[in-house]
Amino acid sequence: MKFALILDGCVQRSFYVEEGKSYKLKSDNKEPYIYHHSISNECGMGPFAWPFCFNGHFINWTEWDELPDLDLDVIFVSIEKHPEKYTVDQVRKAYPNALVVATLKELYFIPSIQQRIDFFNECDAVVVPHADSIFDMFPELKTKVTKKIHWLPYATDVDYLYNKYYIEERNESLFSYIVPHPPRRGRTEAFTKYIGDKYNIPVIRKEVVYTGPECRQWEEFLDIFSPNTFCFNLDPEPQYGNQAIQSAIFGIVNIGGINDSHAKLFPNTANNNPEILEQEFVKYLDIDYRVEQIQKSFQRVNDLYGFPETRIKCNNILKEIYGK
């Protein structure tokens, strides 16, 4: 599959993936490309992992006066920031032989829900990384989008992350996940401190700070995060939930939150009720129970988010779209 992801603006620069490594698209020297949602140039995060999964391209539309001349047959495109400037018709004109598939990167940062509905309807198909939560937030999508909306999570290179960051022996510790968007912190810090004090377990706190597209903050973050045994993340918004995905890969128990991935990977702790969370936390102090639940979460993260399963899901969606 000759694949590309197109976004109408972000801090990442355009790149292509060859033999599992990313390179700047606007370079004549095969220059490796590393950005703040990647690990070296071998692993992308969130939507930027799709080009790694399919050995394809990422195109930041704002870098181009005209879309690059590429041979593509499947394009995932998200128009969320500049619908007055970028259109689906422009994508079709640049790549007349490609299937144009609408997707989304952000839940909130869009001009209007009607703009998103119109955009979805203009494309050949629709895939979204969020599951039921998107319909809870935007019920109009169920009734006003004329095409079936397929669930396709962002691909995750589970094997790469596990091999690079999984730690067999570790000391008991609670990681207090402080996200870079203040409203989403909820009661994470206070609840983690309460549990840490009550059960005499050290709390590790690391705030995520974005310092630009070329920084290495994701690698630094995972080096600090992966040695922990618990991740407390009481995010009160129904976001996608990359953190729980990483927790499941590293064998870390995720406590709290209502992100999509929380419910799928850690269903017993996918809420923000402190009484329920403490009861579940106590269960995890039993090592046999903990190992059993960690193994289940690891299997789920492979089945739902891993590269092989993402390729299978995508191929099945394409077969359904093409009617074959």
GUMAR-505855 format. One record per residue (C-alpha): residue in one letter; x, y, z; residue number from 1. Coordinates in Angstrom, 1 decimal. Layout:
N
["A" [X Y Z] NUM]
...
//
This chain:
324
["M" [0.0 0.0 0.0] 1]
["K" [1.4 3.4 -1.0] 2]
["F" [0.3 5.4 2.0] 3]
["A" [0.4 9.0 3.2] 4]
["L" [-1.0 10.9 6.1] 5]
["I" [-1.8 14.6 5.4] 6]
["L" [-2.4 17.2 8.1] 7]
["D" [-3.3 20.8 7.5] 8]
["G" [-0.8 22.1 10.1] 9]
["C" [1.3 20.9 13.0] 10]
["V" [4.8 21.3 14.4] 11]
["Q" [6.1 18.1 12.7] 12]
["R" [7.8 18.4 9.4] 13]
["S" [7.1 16.3 6.4] 14]
["F" [8.9 12.9 6.3] 15]
["Y" [8.9 9.6 4.7] 16]
["V" [9.7 6.1 6.1] 17]
["E" [12.1 3.7 4.5] 18]
["E" [13.0 0.4 6.1] 19]
["G" [11.5 1.5 9.4] 20]
["K" [13.3 4.9 9.6] 21]
["S" [12.0 8.4 9.0] 22]
["Y" [13.8 10.9 6.8] 23]
["K" [13.0 14.5 5.9] 24]
["L" [10.8 14.8 2.8] 25]
["K" [12.2 18.2 1.9] 26]
["S" [15.8 17.1 1.8] 27]
["D" [18.1 15.9 -1.0] 28]
["N" [20.5 14.1 1.3] 29]
["K" [18.3 11.4 3.0] 30]
["E" [18.5 13.3 6.3] 31]
["P" [17.1 11.4 9.3] 32]
["Y" [14.1 13.1 10.9] 33]
["I" [13.5 13.2 14.6] 34]
["Y" [10.7 15.2 16.3] 35]
["H" [9.2 15.4 19.7] 36]
["H" [6.7 12.7 19.1] 37]
["S" [9.2 10.2 18.0] 38]
["I" [12.0 8.0 19.4] 39]
["S" [15.2 8.5 17.3] 40]
["N" [14.0 8.2 13.7] 41]
["E" [12.7 4.6 14.3] 42]
["C" [9.4 5.0 16.1] 43]
["G" [6.6 7.5 15.8] 44]
["M" [3.8 8.2 18.3] 45]
["G" [0.1 8.9 17.8] 46]
["P" [-1.0 9.6 14.2] 47]
["F" [2.6 9.9 13.2] 48]
["A" [3.1 6.2 13.7] 49]
["W" [0.8 5.4 10.7] 50]
["P" [3.6 6.2 8.2] 51]
["F" [5.9 3.9 10.1] 52]
["C" [3.3 1.1 10.1] 53]
["F" [2.7 1.4 6.4] 54]
["N" [6.2 2.5 5.3] 55]
["G" [4.6 5.6 3.9] 56]
["H" [4.8 9.4 4.0] 57]
["F" [3.7 12.2 6.4] 58]
["I" [2.9 15.5 4.7] 59]
["N" [2.5 18.7 6.7] 60]
["W" [0.5 20.7 4.2] 61]
["T" [1.6 24.1 5.5] 62]
["E" [5.1 23.3 4.2] 63]
["W" [4.0 23.1 0.6] 64]
["D" [2.7 25.6 -2.0] 65]
["E" [1.7 22.5 -4.0] 66]
["L" [1.3 19.0 -2.5] 67]
["P" [4.4 16.9 -3.3] 68]
["D" [4.5 14.7 -6.4] 69]
["L" [4.1 11.2 -5.0] 70]
["D" [2.6 7.9 -6.2] 71]
["L" [-0.1 7.2 -3.6] 72]
["D" [-3.1 5.0 -3.5] 73]
["V" [-4.4 5.5 0.1] 74]
["I" [-4.3 8.9 1.8] 75]
["F" [-5.5 9.6 5.4] 76]
["V" [-6.2 13.3 5.6] 77]
["S" [-7.3 15.6 8.5] 78]
["I" [-8.4 19.1 7.8] 79]
["E" [-9.0 20.8 11.1] 80]
["K" [-7.1 24.0 11.4] 81]
["H" [-7.4 25.8 8.0] 82]
["P" [-10.5 24.6 6.1] 83]
["E" [-10.6 28.0 4.4] 84]
["K" [-7.3 27.2 2.7] 85]
["Y" [-7.1 23.4 2.3] 86]
["T" [-9.8 21.2 0.7] 87]
["V" [-10.5 17.6 -0.2] 88]
["D" [-10.7 18.6 -3.8] 89]
["Q" [-7.1 19.8 -3.7] 90]
["V" [-6.1 16.4 -2.4] 91]
["R" [-8.0 14.6 -5.2] 92]
["K" [-6.5 16.9 -7.8] 93]
["A" [-2.9 16.2 -6.6] 94]
["Y" [-3.6 12.4 -6.2] 95]
["P" [-6.4 11.4 -8.6] 96]
["N" [-5.8 7.7 -8.3] 97]
["A" [-5.8 7.6 -4.5] 98]
["L" [-8.5 6.7 -2.0] 99]
["V" [-9.1 9.7 0.2] 100]
["V" [-9.9 8.7 3.8] 101]
["A" [-10.9 11.3 6.4] 102]
["T" [-9.5 11.0 9.9] 103]
["L" [-8.9 13.3 12.8] 104]
["K" [-6.0 14.4 15.0] 105]
["E" [-7.8 16.6 17.5] 106]
["L" [-11.1 16.4 19.2] 107]
["Y" [-11.6 20.0 20.1] 108]
["F" [-9.4 22.3 18.0] 109]
["I" [-11.7 22.5 15.0] 110]
["P" [-13.7 25.5 13.5] 111]
["S" [-17.0 23.8 14.1] 112]
["I" [-18.7 20.4 14.2] 113]
["Q" [-20.5 21.2 11.0] 114]
["Q" [-17.1 21.7 9.3] 115]
["R" [-16.0 18.3 10.4] 116]
["I" [-19.2 16.7 9.2] 117]
["D" [-18.9 18.3 5.8] 118]
["F" [-15.2 17.2 5.6] 119]
["F" [-16.1 13.6 6.5] 120]
["N" [-18.8 13.6 3.8] 121]
["E" [-16.5 14.9 1.1] 122]
["C" [-14.0 12.0 1.5] 123]
["D" [-14.3 8.4 0.2] 124]
["A" [-14.3 6.9 3.7] 125]
["V" [-13.9 7.8 7.4] 126]
["V" [-11.6 6.3 10.0] 127]
["V" [-11.3 7.7 13.6] 128]
["P" [-8.8 6.6 16.3] 129]
["H" [-11.4 7.3 19.1] 130]
["A" [-14.0 4.7 19.7] 131]
["D" [-17.4 5.4 21.4] 132]
["S" [-16.3 8.5 23.2] 133]
["I" [-16.3 10.5 20.0] 134]
["F" [-20.0 9.9 19.5] 135]
["D" [-20.7 10.7 23.1] 136]
["M" [-19.0 14.1 22.5] 137]
["F" [-20.3 14.7 19.0] 138]
["P" [-23.6 12.7 18.5] 139]
["E" [-24.2 14.6 15.2] 140]
["L" [-21.6 12.4 13.6] 141]
["K" [-23.9 9.4 13.8] 142]
["T" [-26.8 11.1 12.1] 143]
["K" [-25.2 13.6 9.7] 144]
["V" [-22.1 11.7 8.3] 145]
["T" [-23.3 9.8 5.3] 146]
["K" [-20.5 7.2 5.3] 147]
["K" [-19.8 4.5 7.8] 148]
["I" [-17.3 5.7 10.5] 149]
["H" [-14.7 3.0 11.1] 150]
["W" [-12.7 2.7 14.2] 151]
["L" [-8.9 2.5 13.5] 152]
["P" [-6.6 3.3 16.4] 153]
["Y" [-3.3 5.0 15.9] 154]
["A" [-0.8 2.3 15.2] 155]
["T" [1.8 1.5 17.9] 156]
["D" [5.1 -0.3 17.4] 157]
["V" [4.6 -2.5 20.5] 158]
["D" [7.7 -4.6 19.8] 159]
["Y" [10.0 -1.6 19.4] 160]
["L" [8.8 0.0 22.6] 161]
["Y" [8.9 -3.2 24.6] 162]
["N" [12.4 -4.1 23.5] 163]
["K" [13.7 -0.7 24.1] 164]
["Y" [12.1 0.3 27.4] 165]
["Y" [10.7 -2.8 29.2] 166]
["I" [12.5 -3.3 32.6] 167]
["E" [12.2 -6.7 34.3] 168]
["E" [13.4 -5.7 37.8] 169]
["R" [12.1 -2.5 39.3] 170]
["N" [11.3 -0.9 42.6] 171]
["E" [7.7 -0.2 43.6] 172]
["S" [6.8 3.4 42.7] 173]
["L" [3.8 5.5 41.6] 174]
["F" [4.3 7.7 38.6] 175]
["S" [2.1 10.8 38.7] 176]
["Y" [1.4 11.6 35.1] 177]
["I" [1.2 15.4 34.6] 178]
["V" [0.0 16.1 31.1] 179]
["P" [1.0 19.3 29.2] 180]
["H" [-2.7 20.5 29.2] 181]
["P" [-3.6 21.8 32.7] 182]
["P" [-7.4 21.2 32.5] 183]
["R" [-6.7 17.5 32.1] 184]
["R" [-4.8 17.0 35.3] 185]
["G" [-7.9 16.5 37.3] 186]
["R" [-7.1 15.0 40.7] 187]
["T" [-4.0 13.0 39.6] 188]
["E" [-1.4 14.7 41.8] 189]
["A" [-3.5 14.8 45.0] 190]
["F" [-4.7 11.2 44.7] 191]
["T" [-1.2 9.9 43.9] 192]
["K" [0.2 11.6 46.9] 193]
["Y" [-2.6 10.3 49.1] 194]
["I" [-1.9 6.7 48.0] 195]
["G" [1.8 7.1 48.2] 196]
["D" [1.6 8.4 51.7] 197]
["K" [-0.9 5.9 52.9] 198]
["Y" [0.9 2.8 51.5] 199]
["N" [4.4 4.2 51.9] 200]
["I" [5.3 4.0 48.2] 201]
["P" [7.4 6.7 46.6] 202]
["V" [5.8 9.0 44.0] 203]
["I" [7.6 9.9 40.9] 204]
["R" [6.5 13.1 39.2] 205]
["K" [7.6 14.3 35.8] 206]
["E" [5.9 17.1 33.9] 207]
["V" [5.8 16.8 30.2] 208]
["V" [7.2 20.0 28.6] 209]
["Y" [7.2 20.5 24.8] 210]
["T" [10.3 22.4 23.8] 211]
["G" [10.0 22.3 20.0] 212]
["P" [9.8 19.8 17.1] 213]
["E" [13.5 18.8 17.2] 214]
["C" [13.8 18.1 20.9] 215]
["R" [14.1 14.6 22.4] 216]
["Q" [11.7 15.0 25.3] 217]
["W" [9.7 11.8 24.5] 218]
["E" [12.8 9.6 24.8] 219]
["E" [13.7 11.3 28.1] 220]
["F" [10.2 10.9 29.4] 221]
["L" [10.1 7.2 28.7] 222]
["D" [13.5 6.7 30.3] 223]
["I" [11.9 8.1 33.5] 224]
["F" [8.5 6.5 33.1] 225]
["S" [9.3 2.9 32.3] 226]
["P" [11.0 1.9 35.6] 227]
["N" [7.7 2.5 37.6] 228]
["T" [5.2 -0.1 38.6] 229]
["F" [2.0 2.1 38.6] 230]
["C" [0.9 5.1 36.5] 231]
["F" [-1.7 7.4 38.1] 232]
["N" [-3.5 9.3 35.3] 233]
["L" [-6.9 10.7 36.3] 234]
["D" [-7.5 12.5 33.1] 235]
["P" [-11.1 13.7 33.2] 236]
["E" [-11.5 14.0 29.4] 237]
["P" [-12.3 11.2 27.0] 238]
["Q" [-9.1 11.6 25.0] 239]
["Y" [-7.3 8.9 23.0] 240]
["G" [-4.9 7.8 25.8] 241]
["N" [-1.4 7.2 24.6] 242]
["Q" [-0.1 6.9 28.2] 243]
["A" [-2.2 3.9 29.0] 244]
["I" [-1.0 2.2 25.8] 245]
["Q" [2.6 2.7 26.9] 246]
["S" [1.8 1.5 30.4] 247]
["A" [0.4 -1.8 29.0] 248]
["I" [3.5 -2.3 26.9] 249]
["F" [5.9 -1.7 29.8] 250]
["G" [4.0 -3.8 32.3] 251]
["I" [2.9 -0.7 34.3] 252]
["V" [-0.6 -0.7 35.9] 253]
["N" [-2.6 2.4 34.8] 254]
["I" [-4.8 3.8 37.6] 255]
["G" [-7.6 6.2 36.7] 256]
["G" [-8.9 8.2 33.8] 257]
["I" [-11.6 7.9 31.2] 258]
["N" [-9.5 7.9 28.0] 259]
["D" [-10.5 5.4 25.3] 260]
["S" [-7.4 3.2 25.9] 261]
["H" [-8.0 3.1 29.7] 262]
["A" [-11.3 1.3 29.2] 263]
["K" [-9.9 -1.1 26.7] 264]
["L" [-6.6 -1.9 28.5] 265]
["F" [-7.3 -1.4 32.2] 266]
["P" [-11.1 -1.7 32.5] 267]
["N" [-11.1 -2.2 36.2] 268]
["T" [-9.4 1.1 36.9] 269]
["A" [-10.9 3.2 34.0] 270]
["N" [-12.7 5.7 36.2] 271]
["N" [-11.9 8.7 38.5] 272]
["N" [-13.7 7.6 41.6] 273]
["P" [-11.1 7.6 44.4] 274]
["E" [-12.8 5.0 46.5] 275]
["I" [-13.1 2.5 43.7] 276]
["L" [-9.5 3.2 42.5] 277]
["E" [-8.1 2.7 46.0] 278]
["Q" [-9.9 -0.6 46.2] 279]
["E" [-8.5 -1.7 42.9] 280]
["F" [-5.1 -0.5 43.8] 281]
["V" [-5.0 -2.7 46.9] 282]
["K" [-5.8 -5.7 44.7] 283]
["Y" [-2.8 -4.9 42.6] 284]
["L" [-0.6 -5.1 45.7] 285]
["D" [-1.1 -8.9 45.4] 286]
["I" [1.8 -9.8 42.9] 287]
["D" [0.0 -12.8 41.5] 288]
["Y" [-3.1 -10.7 40.7] 289]
["R" [-0.9 -8.0 39.3] 290]
["V" [1.0 -10.3 36.9] 291]
["E" [-2.3 -11.8 35.7] 292]
["Q" [-3.8 -8.4 34.9] 293]
["I" [-0.6 -7.1 33.3] 294]
["Q" [-0.4 -10.1 31.0] 295]
["K" [-4.0 -9.4 30.0] 296]
["S" [-3.3 -5.8 29.3] 297]
["F" [-0.2 -6.7 27.2] 298]
["Q" [-2.2 -9.1 25.1] 299]
["R" [-4.9 -6.4 24.6] 300]
["V" [-2.4 -3.7 23.6] 301]
["N" [-1.0 -6.1 20.9] 302]
["D" [-4.4 -7.1 19.6] 303]
["L" [-5.8 -3.5 19.5] 304]
["Y" [-2.9 -1.2 18.7] 305]
["G" [0.1 -3.2 17.4] 306]
["F" [1.4 -2.8 13.9] 307]
["P" [0.3 -6.3 12.6] 308]
["E" [-3.2 -5.9 13.9] 309]
["T" [-3.4 -2.3 12.6] 310]
["R" [-2.5 -3.5 9.1] 311]
["I" [-5.1 -6.2 9.2] 312]
["K" [-7.8 -3.8 10.4] 313]
["C" [-6.9 -1.3 7.8] 314]
["N" [-6.9 -3.9 5.0] 315]
["N" [-10.3 -5.2 6.2] 316]
["I" [-11.7 -1.6 6.1] 317]
["L" [-10.3 -1.0 2.6] 318]
["K" [-11.9 -4.3 1.4] 319]
["E" [-15.2 -3.2 2.8] 320]
["I" [-14.9 0.2 1.2] 321]
["Y" [-14.0 -1.3 -2.2] 322]
["G" [-16.7 -4.0 -1.8] 323]
["K" [-14.2 -6.8 -2.4] 324]
//
